[in-house]
């Protein structure tokens, strides 16, 4: 009886703590099926059927979508798709699922219009599709399918389209057609704010100042007005605008620019109270200490459970990694070993979102960039996840960027050739992602004559785009005038991380 009890306990622990032999086999089969999908669809389908037969909620729905995609029998398509749990679909498979569903029921396009930009002719005049496209932020698609309609959603679609291509005359015409509707003021304010931002990023300070009377009160109205006055050398009016911006400020930006406009250290002190790009910059300016939790963990020899965890990583199944281990327990020793292969997983499980791991220092080439900067890029690009990817690699797609530093294969090949490095097509491996990412960062840094801000901007947006940004003698004016919102925030965040890695005291 005692032996039987021990056996039952062992089985329970293996099923609930370790991962099952079947799950490991599923990952292997699914990985092979995805690789075979193009050159040998028949064999891929055979492997997928076996994956589906395990009935595992983590892999089954994705496998069903791929199986349906490869199936030539349209009569069975509905039966296959009926088995899919859409809540379990991994990113990337969702789009293909709805495209397949639309083959059976074209009306589904009205519910998920953003997934069907190639189906625009079938959507002409469909009011529900226009509304859903607008809700989904698919403004160009909404415009395309509104051509034969004069309804309110169609007018709104045209208004946004003309506004976003900077055809303000036509946007204004569409805006006037919205006057009878109760939410006209909302669209009018949106128009004014958009034009105002356009004038700012096109660096037209005088035109912006004159247009400010049409813009609703808010942080960006006064912040952009203040920067425009500052650029013109009118520091008195700049400080007046920044004071108004400070009523809405949540980042300390207005206080830092008040300091720049007045040289009053009191404003710098106020800016230093914020946990932000400008807050950290103010602390550095005041020689105040900044603190960061530099994560470290002892290294151990990985046990069976950690090796199983690494198996999922090696297959590249990022979504499954978190799904499978969501509710499973690791002891401290195992967590520390996982920390050395995937700090992001460790940080999520421990709740250390604001920590700064240094585990990847050993991979950074010494003759490239500052380790502090490379680690900051890693934090921004992948949040320390070695198998991060831009989207799931469906059989007819490939992720554009992969790994810690989100390096494209083409970028890796370019860097390898330029710096006489061996090229290994394995961006999930921290060694190669950091090798090629560090050298590419070093390349753009020298391309911009050691201009750190432009190097960071180029790593995200490409040097071609950055070459079109207007230059300023004041580097902060350059940063604030970066027209691409994502790129502007990217530069600020990376610089903030960089200052923490380089100057912060360990908590």
C-alpha positions in Angstrom: 0.0 0.0 0.0 2.8 2.3 0.9 4.6 1.6 -2.4 1.4 2.3 -4.3 0.9 5.6 -2.5 4.5 6.7 -3.4 3.9 5.7 -7.1 0.7 7.7 -7.2 2.5 10.7 -5.7 5.3 10.4 -8.3 2.8 10.3 -11.2 1.0 13.3 -9.8 4.2 15.3 -9.5 5.3 14.4 -13.0 2.0 15.4 -14.6 1.6 18.7 -12.6 5.2 19.8 -12.2 7.2 18.4 -15.1 5.9 18.7 -18.6 4.4 15.6 -20.2 6.2 13.5 -22.7 3.3 14.1 -25.1 3.6 17.9 -24.9 7.3 17.6 -25.7 6.4 15.4 -28.7 3.7 17.8 -29.8 6.1 20.7 -30.0 8.6 18.6 -32.0 5.8 17.5 -34.4 4.3 21.0 -34.7 7.7 22.5 -35.4 8.4 20.0 -38.1 4.9 20.5 -39.6 5.4 24.3 -39.9 8.8 23.7 -41.6 7.3 21.2 -44.1 4.1 23.2 -44.8 5.5 24.7 -48.0 7.6 21.9 -49.6 5.5 18.9 -48.4 2.0 19.9 -47.4 0.8 16.2 -47.3 3.4 15.2 -44.8 2.8 18.4 -42.8 -0.9 17.5 -42.6 0.0 14.0 -41.3 2.1 15.5 -38.5 -0.6 18.1 -37.7 -3.3 15.4 -37.3 -1.1 13.8 -34.7 -0.6 17.1 -32.8 -4.4 17.7 -32.9 -5.0 14.1 -31.6 -3.3 15.0 -28.3 -6.1 17.4 -27.7 -3.9 19.8 -25.8 -5.6 23.3 -25.5 -2.2 25.0 -25.9 -1.3 23.7 -29.4 -4.6 22.3 -30.7 -6.2 25.5 -32.1 -3.1 26.7 -33.8 -2.6 23.3 -35.4 -6.2 23.2 -36.6 -5.8 26.5 -38.4 -2.7 25.3 -40.1 -4.4 22.0 -41.0 -7.4 23.9 -42.4 -5.0 26.2 -44.4 -3.3 23.2 -46.0 -6.6 21.3 -46.6 -7.8 21.3 -50.2 -11.2 20.0 -49.2 -13.4 23.1 -48.8 -16.3 20.9 -47.7 -14.5 20.0 -44.5 -13.3 23.5 -43.8 -16.2 24.4 -41.5 -15.9 21.2 -39.6 -12.2 21.8 -39.0 -12.7 25.5 -38.0 -15.6 24.6 -35.7 -13.1 22.9 -33.4 -10.9 26.0 -33.0 -11.0 27.9 -29.7 -10.3 31.4 -30.8 -9.3 32.5 -27.3 -6.4 30.0 -27.5 -5.1 31.2 -30.9 -1.5 32.5 -30.9 -0.9 35.9 -32.5 -0.7 35.6 -36.2 -3.0 32.6 -36.4 -6.0 34.8 -35.6 -5.8 36.6 -39.0 -5.5 33.3 -41.0 -8.5 31.9 -39.0 -10.8 34.7 -40.1 -9.6 34.6 -43.7 -10.4 30.9 -43.8 -13.7 31.5 -42.2 -14.5 34.1 -44.9 -14.3 31.4 -47.6 -17.3 29.8 -46.0 -19.2 32.9 -44.9 -18.3 36.2 -46.6 -20.4 38.1 -44.1 -17.7 37.5 -41.5 -15.7 40.2 -43.3 -18.2 42.8 -42.0 -17.3 41.8 -38.4 -13.5 41.5 -38.9 -12.8 44.0 -41.8 -9.3 44.8 -40.6 -8.2 41.3 -41.5 -9.3 41.6 -45.1 -7.6 44.5 -46.9 -7.3 42.3 -49.9 -11.1 41.9 -50.0 -12.0 45.6 -50.4 -14.1 45.1 -53.5 -16.4 42.7 -51.7 -16.9 45.2 -49.0 -18.0 48.2 -51.1 -20.8 50.0 -49.4 -21.1 47.7 -46.4 -22.0 50.1 -43.6 -21.2 47.6 -40.8 -17.8 47.0 -42.3 -17.0 50.7 -42.4 -18.0 51.1 -38.7 -15.9 48.1 -37.7 -12.9 49.3 -39.7 -13.1 52.6 -38.0 -13.3 50.9 -34.6 -10.3 48.8 -35.4 -8.2 51.8 -36.5 -8.2 50.6 -40.2 -8.8 54.1 -41.5 -7.6 53.5 -45.1 -9.7 50.3 -45.4 -12.7 52.3 -44.1 -12.0 54.9 -46.7 -11.8 52.3 -49.5 -15.1 50.7 -48.6 -17.0 54.0 -48.1 -16.8 55.2 -51.8 -20.4 54.4 -52.6 -21.9 55.6 -49.4 -23.0 59.0 -48.0 -23.7 57.7 -44.5 -22.2 59.2 -41.4 -19.6 56.4 -41.0 -18.6 56.9 -44.7 -18.1 60.7 -44.1 -16.0 60.0 -41.0 -13.9 57.5 -42.9 -13.2 60.0 -45.6 -12.5 62.7 -43.0 -9.9 60.6 -41.3 -8.3 59.5 -44.6 -7.9 63.0 -46.0 -6.6 64.2 -42.6 -4.0 61.4 -42.4 -2.6 62.1 -45.9 -2.4 65.8 -44.9 -5.0 67.0 -47.4 -6.5 69.5 -45.0 -8.8 71.2 -47.6 -10.6 67.9 -48.3 -10.6 66.9 -44.7 -12.2 70.3 -43.8 -14.9 69.7 -46.5 -15.8 66.3 -44.9 -15.7 67.9 -41.5 -18.3 70.5 -42.5 -20.6 67.6 -43.6 -20.5 66.3 -40.0 -22.0 69.5 -38.5 -25.5 68.1 -38.2 -24.3 65.4 -35.9 -24.1 65.7 -32.1 -20.4 64.7 -31.9 -19.3 67.3 -34.4 -17.2 69.1 -31.8 -15.2 65.9 -31.2 -14.2 65.8 -34.8 -13.5 69.5 -34.9 -11.2 69.3 -32.0 -9.5 66.2 -33.5 -8.9 68.2 -36.7 -7.4 71.1 -34.8 -5.1 68.9 -32.8 -3.9 67.0 -35.8 -3.1 70.2 -37.8 -1.4 71.6 -34.7 0.9 68.5 -34.4 1.5 68.6 -38.2 2.8 72.2 -37.9 5.0 71.2 -34.9 6.6 68.2 -36.6 7.1 70.1 -39.8 8.9 72.7 -37.7 6.7 75.7 -38.5 6.9 77.5 -35.1 5.4 80.8 -36.2 2.4 79.1 -38.0 1.9 76.9 -34.9 1.8 79.8 -32.5 -0.8 81.6 -34.7 -2.9 78.4 -34.9 -2.9 77.7 -31.1 -6.1 79.7 -30.6 -8.0 76.9 -32.4 -6.7 74.1 -30.3 -8.4 72.8 -27.1 -6.5 73.3 -23.8 -4.2 70.5 -22.8 -0.6 69.5 -22.2 0.5 69.2 -25.8 -1.1 72.5 -26.8 1.1 74.5 -24.4 4.1 72.2 -24.5 4.4 72.5 -28.3 3.7 76.2 -28.1 6.5 76.5 -25.5 9.0 74.6 -27.6 8.1 76.7 -30.6 8.8 80.0 -28.7 12.0 78.5 -27.3 13.2 77.6 -30.8 12.5 81.2 -31.8 14.5 82.5 -28.9 11.5 84.0 -27.1 12.2 82.5 -23.7 9.7 84.7 -21.8 6.7 83.4 -23.9 8.2 79.9 -23.8 8.2 79.9 -20.0 4.6 81.2 -20.0 3.5 78.4 -22.2 5.5 75.7 -20.2 3.9 76.9 -17.0 0.4 76.3 -18.5 1.6 72.9 -19.7 2.7 72.0 -16.2 -0.9 72.0 -15.0 -1.4 68.9 -17.2 2.1 67.4 -16.9 2.7 63.8 -15.9 6.3 63.4 -17.0 8.2 66.4 -15.7 8.8 67.6 -19.3 7.3 71.1 -18.8 9.4 71.7 -15.7 12.6 70.6 -17.4 11.9 73.0 -20.3 11.0 75.7 -17.8 14.5 75.3 -16.4 15.9 75.5 -19.9 13.9 78.7 -20.5 14.6 80.4 -17.2 17.7 78.7 -15.8 15.8 78.6 -12.5 17.0 75.4 -10.6 13.7 75.2 -8.8 12.1 73.9 -11.9 14.9 71.3 -12.3 14.2 70.1 -8.8 10.5 69.7 -9.7 11.4 67.8 -12.8 13.6 65.4 -10.8 10.6 64.2 -8.8 9.3 62.3 -11.8 10.1 58.7 -12.8 10.6 59.4 -16.5 13.0 60.4 -19.2 13.0 64.0 -18.1 13.0 63.0 -14.4 16.2 61.0 -14.8 17.8 63.7 -16.9 17.0 66.3 -14.2 18.6 64.1 -11.5 21.7 63.7 -13.6 21.9 67.5 -14.1 21.5 68.0 -10.3 24.0 65.2 -9.5 21.2 63.5 -7.6 21.5 59.7 -7.2 19.3 57.4 -9.3 18.7 53.9 -8.3 18.0 50.6 -10.1 17.6 47.0 -9.1 20.4 45.2 -11.0 19.1 41.7 -11.1 21.5 38.9 -10.3 21.0 35.2 -9.6 23.4 32.4 -8.8 24.0 30.0 -11.7 23.3 26.3 -11.2 23.5 23.3 -13.4 20.0 23.0 -15.1 17.9 20.1 -13.9 15.4 18.2 -16.0 12.6 20.7 -15.5 14.8 23.6 -16.6 16.0 21.6 -19.6 12.3 21.0 -20.5 11.7 24.7 -20.3 14.6 25.3 -22.6 13.2 22.8 -25.1 10.2 25.0 -25.6 12.5 28.0 -26.1 14.7 26.1 -28.6 11.6 25.3 -30.7 10.8 29.1 -30.6 7.3 28.7 -29.2 7.1 31.9 -27.3 3.4 32.0 -26.6 3.4 28.4 -25.4 6.2 29.0 -23.0 4.1 31.3 -20.9 0.8 29.4 -21.4 2.3 26.1 -20.3 4.1 27.3 -17.3 1.6 29.9 -16.2 0.4 28.0 -13.1 3.3 25.6 -12.6 5.7 25.9 -9.7 9.5 26.3 -9.8 11.7 26.3 -6.8 14.2 29.1 -6.2 17.2 27.2 -7.7 15.2 26.4 -10.8 14.0 30.0 -11.1 17.6 31.2 -10.9 18.7 28.8 -13.7 15.7 30.0 -15.8 16.8 33.6 -15.1 20.1 32.9 -17.0 18.3 31.7 -20.1 15.1 33.9 -20.1 15.1 36.8 -17.7 11.7 38.0 -18.9 10.0 34.9 -17.7 11.8 35.2 -14.3 10.8 38.9 -14.0 7.2 38.2 -14.8 6.9 35.4 -12.3 8.7 37.5 -9.6 7.0 40.7 -10.4 10.3 42.6 -11.1 9.1 44.7 -13.9 11.4 47.7 -13.0 14.5 45.5 -12.6 17.6 45.8 -14.8 19.1 42.3 -15.4 22.8 42.2 -16.4 22.9 38.4 -17.2 23.7 39.0 -20.9 26.8 41.1 -20.3 29.1 38.2 -21.3 27.8 38.2 -24.9 28.5 41.9 -25.6 31.6 42.3 -27.9 34.1 44.6 -26.2 35.1 46.5 -29.4 31.5 47.7 -30.1 29.3 49.8 -27.9 28.9 50.5 -24.2 27.4 47.5 -22.5 25.0 49.9 -20.8 23.7 51.0 -24.1 23.4 47.4 -25.6 21.5 46.2 -22.5 19.2 49.2 -22.8 18.4 48.3 -26.4 17.7 44.7 -25.3 15.4 46.0 -22.7 13.5 48.1 -25.2 13.5 45.6 -28.1 12.6 42.3 -26.4 12.5 43.0 -22.6 15.2 40.3 -22.2 13.2 37.6 -24.0 15.6 35.6 -26.2 12.9 34.2 -28.4 10.9 37.4 -28.9 9.5 37.8 -32.4 7.5 40.4 -34.2 4.7 37.9 -35.1 4.1 34.2 -35.2 5.7 32.5 -38.3 2.7 31.2 -40.1 3.7 28.8 -43.0 3.5 31.5 -45.6 5.2 34.2 -43.4 8.4 34.8 -41.6 9.0 37.0 -38.6 10.8 40.2 -39.6 12.9 40.4 -36.4 13.8 37.8 -33.8 15.6 37.6 -30.5 17.0 39.8 -27.8 18.0 42.7 -30.1 15.4 41.9 -32.8 17.9 41.5 -35.6 16.7 40.7 -39.1 18.6 37.9 -41.0 19.5 40.5 -43.7 20.9 42.8 -41.0 22.9 40.0 -39.5 24.4 39.1 -42.9 25.2 42.8 -43.6 27.0 43.2 -40.3 28.9 39.9 -40.7 30.2 40.9 -44.1 31.1 44.4 -43.1 33.0 43.5 -39.9 34.3 40.1 -41.2 32.3 38.0 -38.8 31.0 34.5 -39.2 27.2 34.5 -40.0 25.0 32.0 -38.1 21.3 32.2 -38.8 20.2 31.6 -35.2 18.8 34.9 -33.8 17.1 33.1 -31.0 20.6 32.4 -29.6 21.6 35.4 -27.3 25.2 35.1 -28.5 24.4 35.8 -32.1 21.5 38.3 -31.6 23.8 40.4 -29.4 26.8 39.9 -31.7 25.1 41.2 -34.8 22.9 43.8 -32.9 25.9 45.3 -31.1 27.9 45.6 -34.3 24.9 47.1 -36.1 24.5 49.7 -33.3 28.3 50.4 -33.6 27.8 50.8 -37.4 25.0 53.4 -37.1 26.8 55.2 -34.3 29.8 55.8 -36.5 27.6 56.5 -39.5 26.3 59.5 -37.5 29.8 60.6 -36.4 29.2 59.2 -32.9 25.9 61.0 -32.3 24.3 58.7 -29.7 20.7 60.0 -30.1 20.7 59.5 -33.9 22.3 56.1 -33.5 19.5 55.0 -31.1 16.9 56.5 -33.4 18.4 54.6 -36.4 18.5 51.3 -34.6 14.7 51.5 -34.4 13.6 53.5 -37.5 16.6 53.0 -39.9 19.2 55.5 -40.8 17.3 56.4 -44.0 14.3 57.7 -42.1 16.5 59.4 -39.5 18.4 61.3 -42.3 15.1 63.0 -43.1 14.7 64.4 -39.6 15.5 68.0 -39.2 18.7 68.8 -37.3 18.9 71.1 -34.3 21.8 72.4 -32.4 19.9 71.5 -29.2 19.7 67.7 -29.0 16.5 67.9 -27.0 14.8 70.0 -29.7 15.9 67.2 -32.1 14.3 64.5 -29.9 11.0 66.3 -29.4 10.7 67.0 -33.1 11.1 63.3 -34.2 8.0 63.0 -36.3 7.5 59.3 -35.7 5.8 58.9 -32.4 7.1 55.3 -31.8 10.6 56.4 -32.7 10.5 59.4 -30.4 9.3 57.4 -27.4 11.9 54.7 -28.3 14.7 57.2 -28.1 13.5 58.6 -24.8 13.0 55.2 -23.2 16.4 53.8 -24.4 18.2 56.9 -23.1 16.4 56.6 -19.8 17.4 52.9 -19.5 20.9 53.7 -20.5 21.3 56.3 -17.8 20.1 53.8 -15.3 22.4 51.1 -16.4 25.4 53.5 -16.5 24.9 55.8 -13.5 22.4 54.2 -11.1 23.2 52.8 -7.7 22.0 49.3 -7.1 19.0 49.1 -4.8 
